[in-house]
Amino acid sequence: MPANALTLSNPDDGKRNLLGMPEEALVGFFEDLDQKPFRARQIMRWVYKRRVLDFAAMTDLSKSLREQLSTVADLRLPDVISEERSADGTRKWLLDVGGGQAVETVFIPEPRRATLCISSQAGCALDCDFCATGKQGFNRNLSIAEILGQVVLASIEVAPTEISNVVFMGMGEPLANYANVVPVAKLLINDRAFGLSRRRVTISTVGLVPQITRLAEECNVALAVSLHAPNDELRDRLVPINRVHPIASLLDACWRYARVLASRQVTFEYVMLDGVNDSPAHAADLARLLRGRPAKVNLIPFNSFPGSGFRCSSAESIEAFWQVLQSRGIVATIRRPRGDDIAAACGQLAGRIDDRRKVRLSHKLVGAEGE
Ligand code: SAH
């Protein structure tokens, strides 16, 4: 059990926040109150199935237990600072995570699915050149309650629409906060909690090889990898962690992951940067890397933000790039930007990081797995 599952108490009132607590920890919590283990399931049903957060309303618990719970525990959602709605239906919440920090969560409705994009860290230490979050530096890892709280909050806000997909593509590098992200992913696919299929929960990573290997064993949800370049020289520049985990070792880890996924593909994200990584030759090199592998490519038109220093590739270059992949047998899609009028599109999430530690790329930090 992750250590921080025990330290979700609110410093103000000493109550334990049960939101996001892993099932085993919740069982232990009730045992400490001399209650039977099935209480954990009852609470999970109320919170995750019925989205009821008030103990007083949990009518299959005895009145005395409900009263006891409200003195020792709570179910606390992140505080919403503001909400914006895009003309295309996308909604974005700015959430207060204390200490002057705020993170963002984005809801993206589509005709056949409704996707929630969640943040895993306040800021990010990986420093990818083209990403607004990376430009801000890193403040801290979000707790389990802060990550899962985004899903509970959004599912209440968008009801009766049901969230069908959750993607860890908001602020932060999820696998650098492994200890807190994995318990959340497990609750998302747990039938007693959200019960989403593994295919509908996607962890997007910059490419932390040891954590990808570990994830395959512990929680094999869908994997997306931010590749963005077909050779080490270019990737070293765009995604600096490539100097630690170069493309060959990253792809090796991906193919091992795909074997565990049993016939499912790894998605490779590729941001289209004008004149940087978007030539037909780049596409041919990318196809060579992925050919015959369980891979698909998602081309992401670059979303600009102030001071980024990059431009999005033209529609023609994106189309030509896609054609080269397609003609070489690589399945590729082009991501349609959503919510860019409210700066909710990929790479535009900046939240508010006042007290960043300015920790950028540091091997120690990236290897620390969520400490
Ligand atoms: N840290 C994770 C999640 C990042 S956000 C990761 O690196 O995968 C999800 C995707 O958006 C990543 O592929 C990221 O590289 C991409 N992205 C970042 N900035 C972007 C921008 N300005 N425009 C388009 N995509 C961007």
Residues whose N, C-alpha, C, O or C-beta is under 5 A from the ligand:
A	BS01	SAH	F130 C131 A132 F168 M169 G170 G172 E173 P174 S204 T205 V206 S226 E269 V271 I300 P301 F302 N303 C346 G347 Q348
